[in-house]
Amino acid sequence: MTLDTLEVVGDRRGGTAIGAAEDPRGPVAGYVATRSVSSTKTDTAIIRTPQAISVVGRQQIDDQKPASLAEATRYAPGVRGETFGADPRNDWFLIRGFTAQESGYFLDGLQLFTSAFATWKLEPFGLERLEILRGPNSGLYGGASPGGIINAVSKRPPIVPIRYVETGIDNYGNAYAGFDIGGPVDAPGTEGKLFYRLVGLGRAGGTQVDYVNNDRFFFAPSITWKPDADTSLTVLAQVQRDRAGTQNFLPYEGTVTPAPFGFIKTNRFTGDPATDRLTRAQDFVGYEFEHRFENDVKFRQNARHGTVTVNLFNRYGGGYVFGESAAQANLSRFDFFTRGAAVQSDIDNQLVIPFRTGDFGHTVLAGFEYRRYQIDDYQAFGFGPSLNLIRPIYPNTPLNLGAPYQNALITQNQFAAYLQDEITLGNVSLVLSGRHDWVATDNDNRIGASTSRDTSAFSGRVALIYNDESGLAPYVSYAQGFNPTVGLNGVTGQLLLPERSEQTEVGLKYKPPGFDGYFAAALFDLTRSNVVTTNPLNIQQVVQTGAVNSRGAEIEMVANLAPGLRAVASYTAYDLSVTRDLNTALIGTTPTNTPEQYGSLFVDYTFQNGVLRGFGLGGGVRGVGRSFADTANLFRVPGYVVGDLVAHYDWEGWRFALNVSNVSDERIVSSCNSVTACYYGERRRVLGSIGYRW
């Protein structure tokens, strides 16, 4: 199968594929993806991929109705989204215990790098699937999070026409309307050659926190031109405008444990309605070109140019007023403003050469990639007025800001060459990947000394998998990671060195014959070095002497169990510990914000016959283990278990759905950065929606 196939039609009720084999960038049949292009950058069956990989397809997204990419990963192993609770500003997620939103965020195989507060945020309605690669992936992708990456795949022009509209509203008054329209272009001379897609969504309204809205305008047009059977060009664009409220930073006493006045209300806003807001202007334009030569040799070129500008005005909590007791309920606050304007350009050239040498099959991938990232970063800080948490009175005064402590233009250019050989001999597959990156970083500091650094690194991967006729597929892999870091060492004044990582992983995948699904398990040992930590002699400085080890296990089940019956389940457990730090008292501790176990199960069933035909029910349970609110691990944040419910009805093109998350309305604390910065998770949210397809 080639990447030429543009669409696989899935049966919404049964989840079974109709027609051609799965396109690794296209729709998933039900919940079970069988192929992926992310792990090897080639079209490879997941059961033959020697790496832990999970795919969240469009059907699962439609059934669960996540409002963010982080919510869409709730039922995936190894990923902990919503790190900072119900935060509409950004997508936050950990993979294998390490933050991944800064360098582990990819769209259509190209990185969305984040520095400071110039954050990218993707709209789930515009995505076809999410592919989660766990562990270091620098052997093909270069600078990336050591825990893994999430590659979001955009909706693309289909061969079969799509006509779909949807609208909905939740119990917080947040309403949306979206459309998804595409298919062949009906014009003389374009038959079978030109296809289009228009995807759009508008959303506005409140959230569970008073004065905090979550508004968005999103539009994503795309077009595919296929002049012949061997050539394809797809142009993808996005325009997105966000306006959201800010996040609460709440004290440990009053959220995790009761204060003398009880618990802080989950709808309490601790900023200032007159000042607090986040605005984001985000735009992309790019293309994917592919041409197939004789003997199935292919050349691909993927490119994208993106811009994002984020303005954040925030009056945030800093714990109870110094010298007062918690009983007085007065929250001290700081004023903060930042403007981050980032530009990122990326072009990735790939040559895929399949051939045989005797009994050995080879798929050689050779690539050259260039990335350019630039951010104009301005940040200022000040002291704001306190706020009483029981009877808040908002002063509606402007932010009290001092001179900027950050005002710089940072530019990073990255060149890379990579080579991979997928070698097969019967049921055995060996993957050898290697990539060398050259990175040049310049910091044009407007309020201090300007600095620059040139660095280079090699990253490799060796992985072996055996696919038994019974459906069992044991594998083993070793991978290295490399992650350029933007920032200054507080002691030397020099730009930070790249982080490094290495991982050993053993796993087992199992696809029983005749079973539409698979089981997977992985054991891993992952070490991250050159970690940025705080200088114990000066907490205002960052240094780079830390190391953290993550060692654990993941299990997963994904299945279309029967016509209309789909299920996903996962469990993750790991031991995350600091292994090196200037503050020796922290060695052996677990970083904050990081639960060391979590699990989930989600099942959805649609009746296929009788008077209930088209009616469906679903439900899930999500459990998250304890974490810590301080680096010394003296303050624990308890774990929690919440449930989700779904009801839907399909009738003559219409789809009526009701989604309830956190159905029992649990008051949960997602995590804490410190004892002065804890974050409430989402309370019960009830979303009603109506869609129509014709």
C-alpha positions in Angstrom: 0.0 0.0 0.0 1.2 3.5 -0.7 0.4 6.9 0.7 -1.6 7.6 -2.4 -4.8 6.4 -0.8 -6.6 9.5 0.5 -9.5 8.0 2.4 -10.8 4.9 4.1 -14.5 5.1 4.8 -15.3 3.9 8.3 -18.7 2.6 9.5 -19.7 4.9 12.4 -21.9 2.2 13.9 -19.7 -0.9 13.4 -16.2 0.6 13.2 -15.2 -1.6 10.3 -13.3 -0.5 7.3 -15.0 -0.3 4.0 -12.8 -0.3 0.9 -9.0 0.2 0.7 -6.3 -0.6 3.2 -5.6 2.1 5.8 -3.8 5.3 4.9 -1.4 6.1 7.8 -2.4 9.8 7.5 -6.1 9.1 7.0 -9.1 7.9 8.9 -9.0 5.1 11.4 -11.6 2.3 11.2 -13.4 2.5 14.5 -10.8 2.8 17.3 -8.2 0.5 15.8 -5.4 2.0 13.7 -3.3 -0.6 11.8 -0.6 1.6 10.2 1.5 4.6 11.1 3.9 6.9 9.3 5.2 8.6 12.5 7.5 6.1 14.1 9.6 5.3 11.0 8.5 8.1 8.6 7.5 5.3 6.3 4.2 3.4 5.9 4.6 0.7 8.5 2.2 -1.6 10.2 1.9 -0.8 13.9 2.2 -4.5 14.7 5.6 -4.5 12.9 6.9 -1.3 14.6 9.4 -1.9 17.4 8.3 1.0 19.5 5.5 1.9 21.9 3.0 3.8 19.8 -0.7 4.7 20.3 -3.2 6.2 17.9 -6.3 8.2 18.8 -8.5 8.3 15.7 -11.3 10.5 14.5 -14.0 8.1 15.6 -12.7 8.1 19.2 -12.4 11.9 19.2 -16.0 12.2 17.9 -17.3 9.8 20.5 -15.5 11.5 23.4 -15.8 15.1 22.3 -12.6 16.5 23.8 -12.3 20.3 24.0 -8.5 20.2 23.7 -5.7 18.0 22.4 -4.7 17.3 26.0 -8.3 15.9 26.7 -8.0 13.8 23.6 -5.2 11.8 25.2 -7.1 11.0 28.4 -7.4 7.3 27.5 -3.9 6.8 26.1 -1.0 5.0 28.0 2.1 6.9 28.9 0.6 10.3 28.5 -0.7 12.6 31.3 -2.5 15.6 29.8 -4.1 18.5 31.7 -1.0 18.8 33.9 -2.2 22.2 35.1 -5.9 21.3 35.4 -8.7 23.0 33.6 -6.5 25.5 31.8 -7.9 26.9 28.6 -4.7 28.7 27.7 -2.4 25.9 26.5 -2.1 22.1 25.9 0.0 20.6 28.7 1.1 17.0 28.7 3.7 14.7 30.2 5.0 11.6 28.3 6.7 9.0 30.5 6.9 11.6 33.2 8.6 14.4 31.2 7.1 17.6 30.0 6.5 17.3 26.2 4.5 20.3 25.1 7.6 22.5 24.4 9.5 20.2 22.0 7.3 17.1 21.7 4.4 18.8 19.9 4.3 17.9 16.1 1.8 18.6 13.4 1.9 16.5 10.2 5.4 15.3 11.1 6.9 18.8 11.6 7.7 20.3 15.0 5.8 23.0 16.7 8.6 24.2 19.0 7.6 26.4 22.0 9.8 28.8 24.0 8.7 31.0 26.8 4.9 31.8 26.4 4.6 31.8 22.6 2.6 28.5 22.7 0.9 26.7 19.9 -2.5 25.1 20.5 -4.3 22.8 18.1 -8.0 22.4 17.5 -9.2 18.8 17.8 -12.0 19.3 15.2 -9.4 19.9 12.6 -7.5 16.6 13.2 -7.8 13.2 11.6 -5.7 11.4 14.2 -3.2 11.7 17.0 -0.1 9.5 17.0 1.7 9.2 20.3 5.3 7.9 20.1 6.8 7.1 23.5 10.5 7.4 24.2 13.3 9.4 22.5 12.7 9.9 18.8 15.8 12.0 17.9 17.1 9.4 15.5 14.6 10.7 13.0 13.1 13.9 14.5 16.2 15.6 16.0 15.5 17.9 18.9 12.5 16.6 20.8 11.2 15.7 24.2 12.9 12.7 25.8 9.6 11.1 26.9 8.1 11.1 23.4 6.2 13.1 20.9 2.6 13.6 19.9 2.2 14.0 16.1 -1.2 15.5 15.2 -2.4 14.6 11.7 -4.6 17.2 9.9 -7.7 16.4 8.1 -7.0 16.1 4.4 -9.0 16.3 1.2 -11.0 13.1 0.7 -11.8 11.2 -2.5 -15.4 10.5 -1.2 -17.3 13.7 -0.6 -17.8 14.9 3.0 -20.6 17.2 4.1 -20.9 17.7 7.8 -22.0 20.4 10.2 -22.1 20.3 14.0 -23.1 22.6 16.9 -23.2 22.2 20.7 -23.2 23.9 24.0 -22.1 22.9 27.5 -23.4 23.7 31.0 -20.9 26.6 31.3 -22.5 28.3 28.4 -19.7 27.6 26.0 -21.2 27.1 22.6 -19.6 26.1 19.3 -20.5 25.5 15.6 -18.3 23.7 13.1 -18.3 22.5 9.5 -16.3 19.9 7.6 -16.8 20.0 3.8 -14.7 18.4 1.1 -14.3 16.1 -1.9 -13.5 16.2 -5.6 -13.5 19.5 -7.3 -16.3 19.5 -9.9 -14.7 21.3 -12.8 -13.8 20.3 -16.4 -10.3 18.7 -16.6 -10.0 18.1 -12.8 -11.8 14.7 -12.7 -9.8 12.5 -10.3 -7.0 15.0 -10.0 -8.2 17.8 -7.7 -9.7 17.5 -4.2 -10.4 20.1 -1.5 -11.5 20.3 2.2 -12.7 23.2 4.3 -12.8 22.7 8.1 -13.9 25.5 10.4 -15.1 26.1 14.0 -16.2 29.0 16.1 -16.5 28.8 19.9 -17.4 31.3 22.6 -18.5 31.2 26.2 -17.5 30.5 29.8 -15.7 27.8 31.7 -16.0 26.5 35.3 -14.1 29.5 36.6 -15.9 32.9 36.9 -14.7 35.5 34.3 -12.7 32.9 32.4 -13.9 32.4 28.8 -12.6 30.1 26.1 -13.2 31.6 22.7 -11.9 30.5 19.3 -12.1 31.1 15.6 -10.5 28.3 13.5 -10.4 27.8 9.7 -8.4 25.2 7.9 -8.6 24.9 4.1 -6.6 22.3 2.1 -6.3 21.1 -1.5 -4.7 18.1 -3.1 -3.6 17.9 -6.7 -2.8 14.5 -8.3 -1.8 15.1 -11.9 -1.0 11.4 -12.3 -1.0 8.1 -10.2 2.6 8.8 -9.1 2.5 12.4 -8.0 0.6 14.2 -5.2 0.8 17.7 -3.8 -1.3 18.7 -0.8 -1.4 22.3 0.5 -2.6 22.7 4.1 -3.3 26.0 5.8 -4.8 27.1 9.2 -6.0 30.4 10.7 -6.7 30.4 14.4 -7.6 33.2 16.9 -8.0 32.5 20.6 -9.1 34.6 23.5 -9.1 32.9 26.8 -9.0 33.7 30.5 -6.0 33.0 32.7 -5.1 30.2 35.2 -5.6 30.3 38.9 -2.5 29.6 41.1 -3.9 28.4 44.4 -2.4 27.5 47.7 -2.0 23.9 48.9 -3.9 24.7 52.1 -7.4 25.3 50.8 -7.2 23.0 47.8 -5.5 19.7 48.7 -6.1 20.2 52.5 -8.8 22.3 54.0 -7.9 25.8 55.2 -9.6 27.1 58.4 -12.3 28.6 56.1 -12.7 25.3 54.2 -11.9 24.7 50.6 -11.4 27.4 48.0 -14.4 27.3 45.5 -13.5 25.8 42.2 -15.2 28.6 40.4 -13.3 31.3 42.3 -11.3 33.6 40.0 -8.1 34.9 41.5 -7.0 37.2 38.8 -8.7 40.5 37.9 -11.6 40.6 35.3 -10.4 44.0 34.1 -6.9 43.0 33.2 -6.5 39.2 32.8 -6.6 37.7 29.4 -4.7 35.7 26.9 -4.9 36.3 23.1 -3.3 34.0 20.5 -3.0 34.7 16.8 -1.8 31.5 15.1 -1.3 30.8 11.3 0.1 28.0 9.3 0.7 27.3 5.6 2.6 24.3 4.2 2.6 21.5 1.7 3.3 17.8 1.3 4.7 16.7 -2.0 5.3 13.1 -3.1 6.5 11.6 -6.3 7.0 7.9 -7.0 9.7 6.8 -9.4 10.3 3.3 -10.8 10.8 0.4 -8.4 8.7 2.2 -5.8 11.4 4.8 -5.0 9.7 7.9 -3.6 10.7 11.4 -3.0 8.8 13.4 -0.4 9.1 17.0 0.7 7.1 18.4 3.6 7.3 22.1 4.5 5.5 24.5 6.7 5.7 28.1 7.8 4.0 29.1 11.0 3.6 32.2 13.1 2.1 32.6 16.6 1.8 35.7 18.8 0.6 35.4 22.4 -0.2 38.3 24.7 -0.8 37.4 28.3 -2.0 39.8 31.0 -2.2 38.0 34.4 -2.6 38.8 38.0 -1.8 35.5 39.7 -1.7 34.1 43.2 1.5 33.7 45.2 0.2 32.0 48.4 -1.3 33.6 51.4 -0.2 37.1 52.4 3.2 36.9 54.2 2.8 37.2 57.9 -0.9 36.3 57.9 -2.5 33.0 58.6 -4.5 31.1 56.1 -7.6 31.7 58.2 -7.6 35.3 57.0 -8.0 34.0 53.4 -6.0 36.8 51.8 -4.1 35.7 48.7 -1.0 37.7 47.7 -0.8 38.3 44.0 1.8 39.2 41.4 1.3 41.1 38.2 2.7 39.6 35.0 2.7 40.6 31.3 4.4 38.8 28.4 4.3 39.2 24.6 5.8 36.3 22.7 5.9 36.4 18.9 7.4 33.3 17.3 8.1 32.3 13.7 8.9 28.8 12.7 9.8 27.4 9.3 10.6 23.8 8.5 11.4 21.8 5.4 12.0 18.0 5.5 13.2 16.2 2.4 12.9 12.4 2.3 14.0 9.7 -0.2 12.5 6.2 0.3 14.3 3.4 -1.5 13.0 -0.2 -1.2 15.2 -3.0 -2.5 16.3 -6.6 -1.7 19.7 -8.2 -1.1 19.3 -11.9 -1.2 16.8 -12.9 1.5 16.9 -9.5 3.1 14.4 -6.8 2.3 15.4 -3.2 2.8 13.5 0.1 3.1 16.1 2.9 3.2 15.1 6.4 4.2 17.5 9.2 3.6 16.5 12.7 4.8 17.7 16.3 5.1 15.8 18.7 7.3 16.2 22.4 8.0 14.4 24.3 10.9 14.4 27.9 11.7 12.8 29.2 14.9 12.7 32.8 16.1 11.0 34.4 19.1 10.7 38.0 20.1 10.2 37.5 23.9 9.2 40.3 26.3 8.3 39.6 30.0 7.7 42.0 32.9 6.7 41.4 36.5 5.3 43.4 39.4 3.5 43.2 42.7 -0.3 43.3 42.7 -2.9 43.8 45.3 -4.1 40.9 47.5 -7.4 39.3 47.1 -9.7 37.8 49.8 -10.7 34.3 48.7 -14.0 34.3 50.6 -15.3 37.7 49.7 -13.3 38.8 46.6 -13.3 42.4 45.6 -11.6 43.1 42.3 -9.8 46.4 42.2 -10.0 46.7 38.4 -6.7 48.5 38.4 -4.0 48.2 35.7 -1.2 45.8 36.1 1.7 47.2 38.2 4.7 46.2 36.1 8.3 47.0 36.5 11.0 47.1 33.9 11.2 44.0 31.8 13.4 41.2 33.0 13.4 39.6 29.6 13.5 41.4 26.3 15.3 39.5 23.6 15.2 38.2 20.1 16.3 34.6 20.0 17.0 32.8 16.8 17.8 29.1 16.3 18.8 27.5 13.0 19.0 23.7 12.9 20.3 21.5 10.0 20.1 17.8 10.1 20.8 14.7 8.0 19.4 11.3 8.8 19.5 7.8 7.5 17.4 4.7 8.4 17.3 1.2 7.1 14.4 -1.1 7.9 15.7 -4.6 7.3 13.4 -7.6 7.1 14.2 -11.3 7.1 11.1 -13.5 7.2 9.3 -12.5 10.4 12.2 -10.5 11.8 12.5 -6.7 11.3 15.5 -4.6 12.3 15.4 -0.8 12.3 18.6 1.2 12.3 18.2 5.0 12.5 20.8 7.7 12.8 20.6 11.5 12.6 23.2 14.3 13.1 22.0 17.8 14.0 23.8 21.1 13.8 22.2 23.8 15.9 23.2 27.5 16.0 21.4 29.7 18.6 21.7 33.5 18.9 20.3 35.5 21.8 20.1 39.2 20.9 19.5 40.5 24.4 18.2 44.1 24.6 18.7 44.5 28.3 22.0 42.5 28.8 24.8 40.8 27.1 24.0 39.0 23.8 25.3 35.4 23.5 25.4 32.6 20.9 26.2 29.0 20.8 26.9 26.4 18.1 26.4 22.7 19.0 26.0 19.4 17.2 25.0 15.9 18.2 24.4 12.5 16.8 21.3 10.4 17.9 20.6 6.9 17.0 18.2 4.0 17.4 18.5 0.2 17.1 15.3 -1.8 17.3 14.4 -5.4 16.6 10.9 -7.0 16.4 9.8 -10.6 15.7 6.3 -11.2 14.3 5.2 -14.7 15.1 2.4 -16.4 13.1 0.3 -16.5 16.2 0.1 -12.7 16.3 2.7 -12.3 19.1 5.4 -9.6 18.4 8.1 -9.2 21.0 10.6 -6.3 20.4 13.6 -4.6 22.0 15.0 -1.2 21.3 17.7 1.3 22.3 17.2 5.0 21.5 19.1 8.3 22.1 17.6 11.7 22.5 18.8 15.2 21.8 16.9 18.4 22.7 18.2 21.9 22.2 17.2 24.2 25.0 16.5 27.9 24.8 17.6 29.9 27.8 20.6 31.2 29.8 22.7 29.4 32.5 22.3 31.7 35.5 25.9 31.1 36.7 27.9 31.2 33.4 25.7 33.6 31.5 25.9 31.3 28.5 23.2 29.7 26.5 22.0 26.4 27.9 23.4 23.1 26.5 21.1 20.7 24.8 19.5 18.0 26.9 20.4 14.4 26.2 18.6 11.2 26.9 18.8 7.5 26.3 16.3 4.7 26.7 16.2 0.9 26.6 12.7 -0.6 25.9 11.4 -4.1 25.7 7.8 -4.8 24.7 5.3 -7.2 23.4 2.5 -6.6 20.9 -0.3 -9.2 20.3 -2.9 -9.2 17.6 -4.8 -12.5 17.8 -5.8 -13.9 14.4 -9.2 -12.7 13.3 -9.3 -10.1 16.2 -9.9 -6.5 15.1 -7.6 -4.9 17.7 -4.4 -5.5 19.5 -2.8 -5.6 23.0 0.6 -4.0 23.8 2.9 -3.9 26.8 6.2 -2.1 27.3 8.9 -1.9 29.9 11.3 1.0 29.7 14.3 2.6 31.4 14.8 6.3 30.3 17.4 8.7 31.6 17.3 12.5 30.9 20.5 14.5 31.5 21.5 18.1 31.3 18.2 18.9 33.0 17.6 22.5 33.9 17.4 22.9 37.7 17.5 25.7 40.3 20.8 26.8 41.7 20.5 26.1 45.5 22.8 29.1 46.2 20.5 31.4 44.3 16.9 30.3 43.5 16.7 33.1 40.8 19.2 31.3 38.7 18.9 28.1 36.6 21.8 25.7 36.1 22.2 22.6 34.0 23.5 19.8 36.2 20.4 17.7 36.8 19.5 14.2 35.7 16.2 12.3 36.1 15.4 8.7 35.5 12.0 7.3 34.5 11.6 3.5 34.7 8.3 1.8 34.3 5.6 -0.2 32.4 2.7 0.5 30.1 -0.1 -1.7 28.9 -2.8 -1.0 26.3 -5.8 -2.6 24.6 -7.6 -1.2 21.6 -10.3 -3.1 19.9 -13.4 -3.1 17.7 -14.9 -6.0 19.7 -18.0 -6.5 17.6 -20.2 -4.6 15.2 -21.0 -1.4 17.1 -18.8 -2.2 20.1 -15.5 -0.4 20.6 -13.1 -0.2 23.6 -9.8 1.2 24.7 -7.9 0.5 28.0 -4.5 1.4 29.4 -2.4 1.5 32.5 0.9 3.2 33.2 3.2 2.9 36.2 6.7 4.2 36.6 9.3 5.3 39.1 10.5 8.8 38.4 13.4 10.0 40.4 16.1 12.7 40.4 19.5 11.1 40.1 21.7 14.2 39.9 21.3 17.7 41.3 23.4 20.4 42.8 21.1 20.2 45.8 22.0 16.7 47.0 19.0 16.5 49.2 16.8 16.2 46.1 18.5 13.1 44.8 16.0 10.2 45.0 13.0 12.5 45.0 10.2 12.7 42.5 9.7 16.0 40.5 6.5 17.9 41.2 3.3 17.7 39.0 4.1 14.1 38.1 1.8 11.2 39.1 3.6 7.9 38.8 0.6 5.8 37.8 -2.7 6.2 36.0 -5.1 4.1 34.1 -8.3 4.2 32.1 -11.0 2.2 30.3 -13.6 3.5 27.8 -16.3 1.4 26.0 -18.9 2.5 23.5 -21.7 0.4 22.0 -24.2 1.3 19.3 -27.2 -0.9 18.7 -27.2 -2.4 15.3 -30.8 -3.8 15.0 -34.3 -3.5 16.4 -36.1 -0.4 17.7 -32.9 0.8 19.3 -30.9 0.7 16.0 -28.6 3.8 15.9 -28.8 4.4 19.6 -25.5 4.2 21.5 -24.2 4.4 25.0 -20.6 4.7 26.2 -18.7 5.3 29.4 -15.2 5.5 30.8 -13.3 5.6 34.0 -10.0 7.5 34.5 -7.8 7.1 37.6 -4.7 9.2 38.4 -2.3 8.4 41.2 -0.7 10.7 43.8 1.9 13.3 43.0 4.0 15.8 45.0 3.6 19.6 45.6 7.2 20.3 46.5 10.6 19.2 45.4 11.4 17.6 48.9 8.3 15.4 48.5 6.9 16.5 51.9 3.5 17.6 50.5 1.4 15.0 48.7 -1.4 15.6 46.2 -3.8 12.7 46.4 -4.9 10.7 43.4 -8.5 10.6 42.1 -10.9 8.5 40.0 -13.5 10.1 37.7 -16.1 8.7 35.3 -17.3 9.8 31.9 -20.6 9.0 30.2 -21.8 9.2 26.5 -25.1 8.8 24.9 -25.7 9.3 21.1 -28.3 8.6 18.5 -27.7 8.4 14.7 -30.7 8.8 12.4 -30.8 9.5 8.7 -27.6 11.6 8.7 -28.3 13.3 12.1 -26.3 12.6 15.2 -27.5 13.7 18.6 -25.0 13.3 21.4 -24.7 14.0 25.1 -21.2 13.8 26.7 -20.7 14.1 30.5 -17.2 14.2 31.9 -16.4 13.8 35.6 -20.0 12.6 35.9 -20.0 12.5 39.8 -18.7 16.1 39.9 -15.6 15.3 41.9 -13.5 18.2 43.2 -10.0 17.2 42.1 -6.6 18.8 42.2 -4.8 17.9 39.0 -1.3 18.8 40.4 0.8 21.4 42.2 4.0 23.1 41.1 4.6 24.1 44.7 2.6 24.7 47.9 1.6 28.1 46.5 0.6 26.9 43.0 -2.0 24.2 42.8 -4.5 23.6 40.0 -8.1 22.4 40.1 -9.1 19.8 37.5 -12.4 20.1 35.6 -15.6 19.6 37.4 -18.6 18.0 35.8 -19.1 19.2 32.2 -22.2 18.3 30.3 -22.0 18.9 26.5 -25.0 18.5 24.2 -24.3 18.4 20.4 -26.2 17.9 17.1 -24.4 17.0 13.9 -25.7 16.4 10.4 -24.0 14.6 7.5 -25.3 14.6 4.0 
